[in-house]
Amino acid sequence: MWLILGVREMKQEFNALVEKLKTERDELELNLHLASMEVKEEFSQAEGQWQQIKKKADEIADDAVETSDEFIGAAKVIAEELKEAYKRIAKRL
């Protein structure tokens, strides 16, 4: 029972992180037209990570798909890296 609750809590925490990343991404996208080519390139690279996060979020949200805490943990690592990339980009805009 505790394992199920732990995974459920991890899913909720991960989903909240994904929503925050989506908001940050949307804000950055609006400011990109003013950005330098270097910033645009970094954002483009971050887009690859965003696609990975979206896919993993869909898999985690699907109750029919068994997800382990290890899988969610790996997804969180990517999400944290993306969060840092968005911070760097935002500072440069």
C-alpha positions as CSV (number, residue, x, y, z in Angstrom):
1,M,0.0,0.0,0.0
2,W,2.8,2.4,0.9
3,L,4.5,1.8,-2.4
4,I,1.3,2.7,-4.3
5,L,0.9,5.9,-2.3
6,G,4.5,6.8,-2.9
7,V,4.2,6.4,-6.7
8,R,0.9,8.3,-6.7
9,E,2.6,11.2,-4.8
10,M,5.5,11.1,-7.1
11,K,3.2,11.2,-10.1
12,Q,1.4,14.3,-8.6
13,E,4.7,16.0,-7.9
14,F,6.0,15.3,-11.4
15,N,2.8,16.5,-13.0
16,A,3.0,19.8,-11.1
17,L,6.6,20.1,-12.3
18,V,5.6,19.5,-15.9
19,E,2.8,22.2,-15.6
20,K,5.4,24.7,-14.2
21,L,7.8,23.9,-17.1
22,K,5.0,24.4,-19.6
23,T,4.3,27.8,-18.2
24,E,7.9,28.8,-18.3
25,R,8.3,27.5,-21.8
26,D,5.3,29.5,-23.0
27,E,6.7,32.7,-21.5
28,L,10.1,32.1,-23.1
29,E,8.6,31.4,-26.4
30,L,6.9,34.8,-26.4
31,N,10.2,36.6,-25.8
32,L,12.3,34.6,-28.3
33,H,11.6,37.0,-31.2
34,L,13.9,39.5,-29.4
35,A,16.6,37.0,-28.5
36,S,20.0,36.5,-30.0
37,M,20.8,33.5,-32.2
38,E,22.7,31.9,-29.4
39,V,19.7,32.0,-27.1
40,K,17.5,30.7,-29.8
41,E,19.9,27.7,-30.3
42,E,19.8,26.9,-26.6
43,F,16.0,27.1,-26.6
44,S,16.0,24.7,-29.6
45,Q,18.0,22.2,-27.7
46,A,15.7,22.6,-24.7
47,E,12.8,21.8,-27.0
48,G,14.2,18.2,-27.4
49,Q,14.1,17.8,-23.7
50,W,10.6,19.3,-23.6
51,Q,9.4,16.6,-26.0
52,Q,11.0,13.9,-23.8
53,I,9.2,15.3,-20.7
54,K,5.9,15.5,-22.5
55,K,6.2,11.8,-23.6
56,K,7.2,10.7,-20.1
57,A,4.4,12.8,-18.5
58,D,1.8,11.1,-20.8
59,E,3.2,7.7,-19.8
60,I,3.2,8.5,-16.1
61,A,-0.3,10.0,-16.2
62,D,-1.7,6.8,-18.0
63,D,-2.9,4.6,-15.1
64,A,-2.9,1.6,-17.5
65,V,0.9,1.9,-17.8
66,E,2.9,0.6,-14.9
67,T,5.4,3.3,-13.8
68,S,8.1,2.7,-11.2
69,D,9.6,5.2,-8.9
70,E,12.9,4.7,-10.8
71,F,11.1,5.7,-14.1
72,I,9.6,8.8,-12.5
73,G,12.9,9.6,-10.9
74,A,14.7,9.5,-14.2
75,A,11.9,11.7,-15.7
76,K,12.4,14.2,-12.9
77,V,16.1,14.5,-13.6
78,I,15.4,15.5,-17.2
79,A,12.7,17.9,-15.9
80,E,15.2,19.5,-13.5
81,E,17.7,19.9,-16.3
82,L,15.1,21.5,-18.5
83,K,14.1,23.8,-15.6
84,E,17.7,25.0,-15.3
85,A,18.0,25.5,-19.1
86,Y,14.8,27.7,-19.0
87,K,16.3,29.7,-16.1
88,R,19.5,30.3,-18.1
89,I,17.5,31.4,-21.2
90,A,15.2,33.7,-19.2
91,K,18.2,35.4,-17.7
92,R,19.6,36.1,-21.2
93,L,16.3,37.5,-22.5
